[in-house]
């Protein structure tokens, strides 16, 4: 159990989209749950640790809604590749530097969007048991066509990796694909991811009937379906067949009528989008990224849930830090700062079925980022957290490093 913690005289942001801020004491119970108390109350729940948060602002712990934990260290390894045995040891130890980097940047939860099943479930269990690091929500392996992305391009030639991270489903094997969904659900996955992307005809694409069977099986078990797509046509079809969230902004060559049609379909379906602008910015010109950002802002304004995710594991992306880049790109497109912050907290917490994270409320998980400054007027304040609390424990932040918290 965590120790009882009082963070008094803090300005807690209760509703990010509306900018509702309450001066109060945030208490974390020994079970790691949030209690909201009067401003100067530091005793009513019993004797505990007290932190003076005078003039500080608390927001929910941040959620990176699209990561690939298994590749999260590649930038460090590429810069100074260790012996292969050392890589194996680090992966087995669940990437301690990368976990610490997430917490240092206020990221208290991540959604793994394709990792080795046994490894990611073991990592999730270790974090639940007390291993310092962000909470893990996992889709497990990725459903794709035989030779489709990523089996046929990123992982081509590495049969062992393909077998661990992918489930290749041939046309006509609807029953087998649905059975695999049920088997993965029995092992504890939190959602299902499919790849419905032919790379403009360069790769095989998951058969539509197979995708429909996967989505039906997932929904029958209460699991959401996330669809990696390449074009707006693929996104529209994926939504028709049961996708609940679109991963990535579709090909910018589809802007205009294509993006307009997709916006309407997302609204009609009640589906979300995780645009991953941070990774897009690594591969397309700034002007194109700006177009993408503006389109995503228009989706948010129209009521489409936007989830902030980085696609961590791709070149140039850094654990924790890149989520702040993602929020900045959302804001640059025209999203209000509170809405950009909600995309990394309340929006994924609410629509992914994670009711205990992403917001500050009585009974929610005591996951908070406390900063000097106002993130509703300056997102940059979040890059310098004074205190990061995970499950009622102070795990990172300048105050912790300086021995204050």
C-alpha positions in Angstrom: 0.0 0.0 0.0 1.0 3.6 -0.6 1.4 6.0 2.3 -1.3 8.5 3.0 -0.4 11.7 1.1 -1.8 15.2 1.4 -1.1 17.8 -1.3 -2.7 20.9 0.2 -3.5 24.3 -1.2 -3.2 23.0 -4.8 -5.2 24.3 -7.8 -6.6 21.0 -9.1 -7.9 21.0 -12.7 -11.2 19.1 -12.4 -12.4 19.6 -16.0 -9.7 20.1 -18.6 -11.9 21.0 -21.4 -13.9 23.6 -19.4 -10.8 24.9 -17.5 -12.6 24.1 -14.2 -10.0 24.6 -11.4 -10.6 24.0 -7.7 -8.5 25.2 -4.8 -8.4 22.1 -2.5 -6.3 19.5 -0.8 -5.7 16.4 -2.9 -5.3 13.4 -0.7 -4.0 10.0 -1.8 -5.3 7.1 0.4 -3.1 4.2 1.3 -4.9 2.3 -1.5 -3.7 4.8 -4.0 -7.1 6.5 -4.5 -7.9 10.2 -4.8 -9.9 12.1 -2.2 -10.7 15.8 -2.6 -10.7 17.7 0.7 -11.0 21.3 1.8 -8.1 23.5 1.1 -6.2 23.2 4.4 -7.3 19.7 5.4 -4.2 17.6 6.1 -5.4 15.4 8.9 -9.0 14.2 8.4 -7.9 10.8 6.9 -5.3 10.3 9.5 -1.6 11.1 9.9 0.3 11.2 6.6 2.9 12.8 4.5 2.1 16.5 3.7 3.3 18.5 0.7 2.6 22.2 0.5 1.5 22.9 -3.1 0.9 26.6 -2.6 0.4 28.3 -6.0 0.9 25.0 -7.9 -1.5 23.4 -10.4 -2.4 19.7 -10.5 -3.6 17.8 -13.6 -4.2 14.1 -14.1 -1.3 11.9 -14.9 -0.6 11.9 -18.7 -1.5 9.0 -21.0 0.4 8.1 -24.1 -2.2 6.3 -26.0 0.0 4.7 -28.7 3.4 3.2 -27.8 5.4 0.1 -28.8 7.3 -0.6 -25.6 9.5 -3.2 -27.1 11.1 -0.6 -29.4 11.2 2.2 -26.9 14.9 2.1 -26.3 16.0 2.0 -29.9 17.2 5.6 -30.1 19.6 4.9 -27.2 20.7 1.6 -28.6 21.2 3.0 -32.1 23.4 5.8 -30.6 25.6 3.3 -28.8 24.5 -0.3 -29.6 25.3 -2.6 -26.7 26.0 -6.3 -27.1 22.9 -8.3 -28.1 22.9 -10.0 -24.6 22.7 -6.6 -23.0 19.7 -5.7 -25.1 18.1 -8.9 -24.0 18.8 -8.2 -20.4 17.3 -4.7 -20.7 14.2 -5.9 -22.4 13.8 -8.6 -19.8 14.1 -5.9 -17.1 11.3 -3.9 -18.8 13.4 -1.0 -19.9 14.2 0.8 -16.6 15.5 4.0 -18.2 12.5 4.3 -20.4 10.1 3.7 -17.6 11.9 6.3 -15.5 11.8 8.8 -18.4 8.1 8.5 -18.8 7.5 9.2 -15.1 10.0 12.1 -15.2 7.7 13.7 -17.9 4.5 13.0 -16.0 3.4 10.0 -18.2 1.7 7.7 -15.8 -0.1 5.4 -18.2 0.7 4.0 -21.7 -1.3 2.0 -24.2 0.9 -0.6 -25.9 -0.2 -0.9 -29.5 1.7 -4.0 -30.5 4.3 -5.9 -28.5 5.3 -9.5 -27.7 2.3 -10.9 -25.8 4.1 -12.6 -22.9 6.5 -9.8 -22.4 4.0 -7.0 -22.3 1.6 -8.9 -20.1 4.5 -9.6 -17.7 5.5 -6.0 -17.8 1.9 -5.0 -17.0 1.8 -7.4 -14.1 5.2 -6.2 -12.7 4.0 -2.6 -12.7 0.8 -3.6 -10.9 3.0 -5.4 -8.3 5.0 -2.2 -7.7 7.6 -1.9 -10.4 8.1 1.8 -10.9 6.7 2.8 -14.3 3.6 3.9 -16.1 0.5 1.8 -16.0 0.3 -0.5 -19.0 -2.8 -1.2 -21.2 -2.0 -3.7 -23.9 -3.5 -4.9 -27.2 -0.9 -7.7 -27.4 0.0 -8.9 -30.9 -1.2 -7.1 -34.1 -3.7 -8.7 -36.5 -2.5 -8.3 -40.1 -2.6 -10.1 -43.4 0.1 -12.6 -44.2 3.0 -10.4 -45.3 1.2 -7.3 -44.3 2.5 -4.4 -42.2 4.5 -4.8 -40.0 5.3 -8.5 -40.8 6.1 -7.8 -44.5 8.1 -4.6 -44.1 9.4 -3.5 -40.7 9.9 -7.0 -39.4 10.6 -8.8 -42.7 13.2 -11.5 -42.3 12.9 -11.8 -38.5 10.5 -14.7 -38.3 10.8 -14.9 -34.5 9.8 -11.3 -34.0 6.9 -11.6 -36.5 5.6 -14.6 -34.6 5.8 -12.7 -31.3 4.3 -9.4 -32.4 1.9 -10.3 -35.2 -1.0 -12.6 -35.9 -1.1 -13.1 -39.7 -4.7 -14.0 -40.8 -5.3 -15.3 -44.3 -8.5 -14.7 -46.3 -11.2 -17.2 -45.6 -10.0 -17.8 -42.0 -12.6 -15.8 -40.2 -13.3 -18.5 -37.6 -9.7 -18.9 -36.8 -9.1 -15.1 -36.5 -12.1 -14.8 -34.1 -10.8 -17.8 -32.1 -7.5 -16.1 -31.7 -9.2 -12.9 -30.4 -10.9 -15.0 -27.8 -7.7 -16.8 -26.9 -5.9 -13.5 -26.4 -8.8 -12.1 -24.4 -8.6 -15.1 -22.1 -4.9 -14.2 -21.5 -5.9 -10.6 -20.5 -5.4 -8.2 -23.4 -7.2 -4.9 -23.0 -8.1 -4.2 -26.6 -7.5 -5.5 -30.2 -5.4 -3.9 -32.9 -5.7 -4.6 -36.6 -3.7 -3.3 -39.6 -5.9 -2.4 -42.5 -3.2 -0.7 -44.7 -2.0 -1.9 -48.1 0.6 0.8 -48.3 -1.0 2.1 -51.5 -0.9 -1.4 -53.0 2.6 -2.4 -52.0 1.6 -4.8 -49.2 -1.2 -7.4 -48.6 -4.1 -6.0 -46.6 -6.3 -7.8 -44.1 -9.3 -9.3 -45.7 -12.5 -7.4 -45.0 -14.4 -10.4 -43.8 -11.6 -11.4 -41.5 -11.6 -7.9 -40.1 -15.3 -8.0 -39.6 -15.0 -11.3 -37.7 -12.2 -10.0 -35.5 -14.2 -6.9 -34.6 -17.3 -8.9 -33.9 -15.4 -11.3 -31.6 -13.7 -8.4 -29.8 -17.0 -6.5 -29.3 -18.6 -9.7 -28.0 -16.0 -9.7 -25.3 -16.3 -6.0 -24.5 -13.0 -5.1 -26.2 -12.4 -2.1 -28.4 -10.9 -2.4 -31.9 -8.1 -0.1 -33.0 -7.3 0.1 -36.7 -4.0 1.2 -38.2 -4.9 2.6 -41.7 -3.0 4.3 -44.5 -5.7 6.0 -46.5 -9.1 7.6 -45.8 -10.8 4.8 -47.9 -9.2 2.3 -45.6 -10.2 4.2 -42.6 -13.8 4.5 -43.8 -14.0 0.8 -44.5 -12.4 -0.1 -41.1 -15.1 2.0 -39.4 -17.9 0.3 -41.3 -16.5 -3.1 -40.2 -16.3 -2.2 -36.6 -13.2 -0.2 -35.7 -13.6 2.0 -32.6 -10.4 4.1 -33.1 -8.4 5.1 -36.1 -4.6 5.1 -35.6 -2.7 7.8 -37.4 -3.9 10.6 -39.7 -4.5 9.0 -43.1 -2.3 9.9 -46.1 -2.3 13.7 -46.6 -2.9 13.2 -50.3 -6.4 12.4 -49.2 -7.0 15.8 -47.7 -10.1 17.7 -48.8 -13.1 15.5 -49.7 -11.5 12.3 -48.3 -10.7 13.9 -44.9 -14.2 15.5 -44.8 -15.8 12.1 -45.4 -13.8 10.5 -42.7 -14.6 13.3 -40.2 -18.3 12.7 -40.9 -17.9 8.9 -40.4 -16.0 9.3 -37.2 -18.8 11.5 -35.8 -21.5 9.1 -37.0 -19.7 6.1 -35.6 -18.8 7.7 -32.3 -15.2 6.6 -33.0 -12.0 8.2 -31.8 -8.7 9.0 -33.6 -5.2 8.8 -32.3 -3.3 11.0 -34.9 0.3 10.4 -33.7 1.4 13.7 -35.1 4.8 13.4 -33.3 5.8 10.5 -35.5 4.3 12.1 -38.6 6.6 15.1 -38.0 9.6 12.8 -38.4 8.6 11.8 -41.9 6.6 14.6 -43.6 7.3 18.3 -44.2 6.2 20.8 -41.5 3.6 22.3 -43.8 2.0 18.9 -44.1 2.1 18.4 -40.3 0.4 21.7 -39.9 -2.4 20.6 -42.3 -2.8 17.4 -40.2 -2.8 19.4 -37.0 -5.5 21.7 -38.2 -7.7 18.8 -39.4 -7.4 17.1 -36.1 -8.4 20.3 -34.3 -11.4 20.5 -36.5 -12.3 16.9 -35.5 -12.1 17.9 -31.8 -14.3 20.9 -32.4 -16.8 18.7 -34.0 -16.9 16.3 -31.0 -14.7 13.5 -32.3 -12.6 12.1 -29.4 -8.9 12.8 -30.0 -6.3 10.7 -28.1 -2.7 11.8 -27.8 -0.3 9.1 -28.7 3.3 9.2 -30.0 4.0 5.9 -31.7 6.9 5.5 -29.4 9.3 2.9 -30.8 9.8 4.7 -34.0 13.0 6.7 -34.8 13.4 10.0 -33.1 10.7 9.5 -30.5 11.6 9.7 -26.8 9.8 8.2 -23.9 7.7 10.8 -22.1 9.2 13.8 -23.9 7.5 13.1 -27.2 4.0 13.1 -25.6 4.6 16.8 -24.8 5.6 17.3 -28.5 2.3 15.6 -29.4 0.3 18.0 -27.3 2.1 21.0 -28.6 1.3 19.9 -32.2 -2.3 19.5 -31.3 -2.3 23.0 -29.9 -0.5 24.4 -32.9 -3.4 23.1 -35.1 -5.9 25.2 -33.1 -6.9 23.0 -30.2 -7.4 24.9 -27.0 -4.6 24.1 -24.5 -7.1 22.5 -22.2 -8.4 20.3 -25.0 -4.9 19.3 -26.0 -4.2 18.3 -22.4 -7.6 16.4 -22.3 -6.4 14.4 -25.3 -3.6 13.1 -23.1 -5.7 12.5 -20.1 -9.5 12.5 -19.9 -10.3 11.6 -23.5 -8.5 8.3 -23.6 -9.4 7.6 -20.0 -13.1 8.0 -20.8 -13.5 6.4 -24.1 -11.1 3.5 -23.7 -12.9 2.1 -20.7 -10.3 3.2 -18.2 -12.6 5.0 -15.7 -10.0 5.2 -12.9 -7.4 7.2 -14.8 -7.2 10.5 -16.8 -9.2 12.7 -14.4 -9.1 14.0 -10.9 -12.1 12.8 -8.8 -13.0 11.1 -5.6 -12.2 7.4 -6.0 -10.1 7.8 -9.2 -6.5 6.6 -9.2 -4.2 9.1 -7.4 -2.1 9.8 -10.6 -1.2 13.5 -10.7 1.2 15.9 -12.3 1.8 19.0 -10.2 3.5 22.0 -11.8 4.6 25.5 -11.1 2.8 27.5 -13.7 -0.5 27.1 -15.5 -0.7 24.4 -18.1 -4.0 25.7 -19.3 -2.1 28.8 -20.6 1.3 27.3 -21.1 1.7 23.6 -21.9 5.4 24.0 -21.5 4.9 24.1 -17.7 4.1 20.3 -17.9 7.6 19.6 -19.1 8.9 20.7 -15.7 6.8 18.8 -13.2 7.4 19.6 -9.5 5.8 16.4 -8.4 4.6 13.3 -10.2 2.3 11.0 -8.2 1.4 7.5 -9.3 -1.0 5.5 -7.3 -0.5 7.8 -4.3 3.3 7.5 -4.4 5.6 10.4 -5.3 7.6 8.9 -8.1 9.3 11.8 -9.9 9.6 15.6 -10.2 11.9 18.4 -9.2 10.6 18.4 -5.6 11.4 14.8 -5.2 14.9 15.1 -6.6 15.5 18.0 -4.2 14.2 16.1 -1.2 11.2 18.3 -0.7 8.6 15.7 -1.6 
